[in-house]
């Protein structure tokens, strides 16, 4: 006889019991936030690379949340928020010396990484890029802002702000306060310029006020363009970090560019859809006139211009921000870049009030040539 016990209904359940997952644990909530962030990001860009959307420390964070009390667990943000990419165990390296007002902000925790995470968590969001998880700007204290982006952009912007501080100190640009590398990002600290960006202020301005803003900007950019181009220095960023051509993507020269002719070579090189015959045909339209190199902002648009009302209620330009495309470039370059966002069906009349010194009207052939060539460029 088989002595094995035969299960009856009284001995156990009639069907398998499935344990319900606990969705309220810190690790589960972290994964839920990640999934929501991925869904939001893919809604905006269905072809996005999912591996780049997850925070670099995703696995490390998940493991830490599975161990209650782990001190490296920081407050969490949506995946589209650049702050979700930081971890208190990431290394912090000073790239450009920090001013005392910044170092005093970073002494509130046991480590500088914890201080930065805490500072950003409490910061006021001032700007989010088209992809917030790659560029964001915060106000972290009275009079102090921090921009988080890639190291090359921070290097160009910081060195340009230092150059302006030394050579054109009255120009209303932020003052540099230092920079650090934190994980895969760089944090640029600057003074904060209060006011309203011109993109938001513009619709409420009368025609006379728009003309006044244009005149003020013309004076400012005329002063900027008067800075002498240092001898024996390559074009581009003031620290020798090269020329940048930002369109749909960013191109940076591989070899030093020493004059306008070499800059033209850079612009007309590596087209994505243009034969040598077509390229040469267009290049014959380049004016033979001698052209200077001048200090250039590289991204003059209303979102990068700060305005405010004075005591009499008049609108005044109080700041020009976002200098990551700046440096010494051919004098026509600003007039090409000032129309970066101009579309055939545009109705934004800012383009009717462009500052005279950087208007495409001053360099019509250069402007039209770039407009035609743009569609053939690999980064357009």
Phi, psi and omega in degrees: 000140180281116182274001181294141182289133178263123181291132173245174181300330181285337182282340183188179183290154180280343177220157180296137175267129179256123179293131178284133180292143177272108184268006184254001178289155178305320180294319179295318179295325176298313179296323178297317178296320179298317180296318178296319178297319177298318180298317179296316182294319180287335175295321179283324182218091184298341182262011182297148176282109186299327182296334179275346182275334178284140177303145182301328183261024184307307184296318180297318180294318180300314179298321181292326179286339176280354177240094184307138176091359179297121185290347180278354179286121180253167176299147186254154179229164176304153184298334179283351179269127184300336180293340178290348182271354184262148176224142184293348177268355178291148181283141176245128179232133178284123180266314175231133188311133181277138176285157184305323182294337176275315180300327179293334178282342187254028181241017186270349181235177183292328181229160180294327179294318177295323179295319180294314179302316179294318181297316181291325180298327181267354186287158177266124180289122178259328184204141172236131178289179178303327172242094187305331182283008176239333179215127171212153178233137181230151164263122186250353177192169176300119176082006181229130176240158176224133178251129180249120181199200180280161187293323180298317179295318179296319181298315179297313183294315182299311183294327176292319179294323175296317180298316179295319179300325183275329188246343179210065191295338181279349181293133186281065175252156176301150176267134183288138181237010178111172182208150176228153171263129181227107185065233181266000183247168172238144179245119179257118178265133178218170170291152180265130178259110180287161179135195182238135179289147187297335178299321179277329182282331189306314183300337182267358183274143171282166181302319181294325179289323176296319178296321179296316178299317179299318179295317178299317180293324178298320178295315181297314183284336172295318176296317180299317183285349179277350179298128182292140177284117183300141179293148175059031177243136178291158177290159178107209181304146187292346179259018179077023183270016169090171179269140181240132176238101183262120173233239172291332174226171183257132173246138176232137181295148180272326181246152179304140178252120189254348179204176184296323179300317178291329176295318176300320177301318179298313182295321185267009179268155173053053175290153180272336179207074177203131179282160175303324179296313181296317179299313179296323178300314180294321183296338178291347178274351179298124180300144180275356182299143175296141183228134179278166169251132184230162177290130190231137176285312174095350180206054181283112176206160186305327181295340181256013179239124181260135179230162177201162178272141176271188184299332181268003179087004180278143179281131181233145173284123183247352180187153171234123187242176174066078186255024186285351176249016189272170178146195178266120182225165175306146189300337180279344191300320180299324181289335175284315185285337181294342179254019183310320186261006181287122180247158183304328182259017183296141176236011181279106190282011170307325183291347174275352185235026180299141178305136187302320186291341179240016180287143174302340178300336181280335183225059188299320182293316178299318182294313181294321179298316178295322180298319180288317184289333185309317184293344180264354188278147183292336182256016181255000000 
